[in-house]
Amino acid sequence: MTSRWLCGVLRVRGKTDLLLVLLFAAAFAALPVFALLPSLWGFALASAVSYAADEVLHTRAPAFVRRLAALQLTRTMRFAVRTVMLLALADRMDAPDAVLVAALAVFSVHFALVVLYTAVHHAIRRRRILPVVVRNLDMSGAGIPQAPPALLYRRFLRKLLHLDLPAHAGLLAALAVGTWQPAGAGFALTAGLTVAAVLALLGQLRRARRMPSDDQVIAEVNRQLSAYRPEVALYFSFASVSRDFMYQVNMWIETLEQLDRRPLIILRERASFRYLSRTSIPVLCVPKADDVAQLELPELRVVLYPGNAGKNVHMLRVAEAKHVFIGHGDSDKLASSNRVSKVYDEIWVAGRAGRDRYQRVRHAISDSAIVEVGRPQLSSIRLHTDHVPGPLPTVLYAPTWEGWSDDDCHTSLIPMGVTLVERLLAQNVRVLYKPHPLTGKRSRAAAEADRAVRELLRADNERRDAREGGAQAAIDAARPRLAEIQSRLGELSGRLGGDDAQQTREARVPDPGGEAEWHELRAEWHRIFWESRGPVRHQVITRQLPTLYECFDQADLLISDVSSVVADFVASLKPYVLTNANDLSDEEFRAAYTTAGGAYLLDRACTRLPEILRSVCEPRHDPMAAERRILKEYVLGPDRPTSMERFNAAVNALAEKATAEQGERHEEARRVAVGVSERLV
């Protein structure tokens, strides 16, 4: 319990990271002690440990490093403290005044050059900020110069501060042997390398001055758009974009790629590019509203919005296009029937359930504005009849997150998550735990429950591995191939290295041959992953791979909260459970939530769990099967025509409507102009 509390306070995960933090803190605390004693070898050891632990923590525990920075213990400050302690040690060991003065001068010059280097780096970075970042359009005509070498440009502060190591090592060696030549050599090496680095970066500043102006970049983007002539745009903005939010865009990419009309993706936050999945669709990231207004999109007819955000108004002003809210999932949450959706021309929902949900928002959304298009993303989900059970029932527990406020808290993790997992383990099932990406972002209680669930599964895996043996060996054997595949997937994704300017400079029209390889490699990755994990080990799924829908295919049963995950799982026709943490009566709960119509309901104490699991082990005892078949069509629409066909037809119909209305406006404007001209004559 104490170690778990410390992990939460220090923002580290696991005992290994906690030990690293404690080692780092002990080494730093020992520096002044050994400097004042003085103890040369003790100081050398503590200094080496503090250097090494500092570097490792940047990779393993970045949240802890950020917390240190918030307390003004930045990386620069930590390096400065080590230097001051080294000078104190040298003074206590009666180093000659000349050596002390030389050391102080070299370290001062090194720090001053670090400041100068930082200023030059910032100047280059500011010049390389573009108004538009591009993917999948040929931007070679923009004249964007090559980025500085990664050695000089990326993570520069870490590299530059470490140039004090020769001076540190030289002074420690001199104190050890009693002669001062090692100190002089170390001082010269530190000063020389730092000066060389600054001069090299100043040369890169000259190249950065050749960057095209913002107007030139936008003009080139518009030339490329004129050649491509996009007709449909997916527009996305979110106040705090990260990997956690980009699923809202990524889920629509394959659907857009199958449309009859030419699609475009428009993002508003620079971080979006980092987490955008592979696509052959041209992508623009336009952070400023003024730059959005300069995009020339004369043939754009339909704009699709997966989320409600304030910056949507910057695209809603385009009168020539029709604007559609498509959302990022169909659920019984209030967000799936928001009155804000009234600003769009149409709202596209999966099935009749979505239409009814909006109609319950009285005097807000007209029935004619709602179009049922299905969920094209679900076409790959394996049906219940095609599922082959494993040796143990596999339960996918996928709780939603805590929401933006306590009033909107739908997650079962806080009131019953730990109890639920304990009961599942007692029933001897295999658990796939896939928490919502935002779990624990707002609520500490949710974060603590999440950690407790992971610990339960980890401990039970250890017991199973000890009993059966060989499981970890299979995982270790598969790891190199999985890493190799992920590396290649990264290459095929279109995410290029370097800063935004470099990515735009290297942006090209994608090779169509890469798509087939992408899908083949993803399929191979999933096959190897599940085979290496075996059919009985629990899994905590938090990364992009394996995907949620792959987890659906592995599961015999879903346990979740009121969320779009449940609506998507309905497509499989497999049994699923909704958590009823407030212990409402079954009648009240089913009346409140549409997706409860085909669900087993789980009380807060999980007393119904054995009865529910029986429906998985013995399908003939699955009384909700018929209800699920009815609910599937109600929530997701009919199987024929397919969701992709309906979605594509809806895009075409709305685009034609927008074109017709634009033609009518042009004709009306022409008649008005003719009338004015005749009156003037």
Helices and strands as residue ranges (DSSP letters): H 2-10, H 14-36, H 40-60, H 62-70, H 75-92, H 97-127, E 133-135, G 140-142, H 150-153, H 156-161, G 162-164, H 165-177, H 181-208, H 214-228, E 232-236, H 243-250, H 253-257, E 263-267, H 272-275, E 283-285, H 289-294, E 302-305, G 310-312, H 313-316, E 322-325, G 334-337, G 339-343, E 346-349, H 352-359, G 367-369, E 370-372, G 376-380, G 384-386, E 394-398, G 406-408, I 413-417, H 418-426, E 430-433, H 444-468, H 471-492, H 500-505, H 513-533, E 539-540, H 548-554, E 557-560, H 564-569, G 570-572, E 576-580, H 586-592, G 594-598, E 600-603, H 609-617, G 619-621, H 625-636, H 643-680
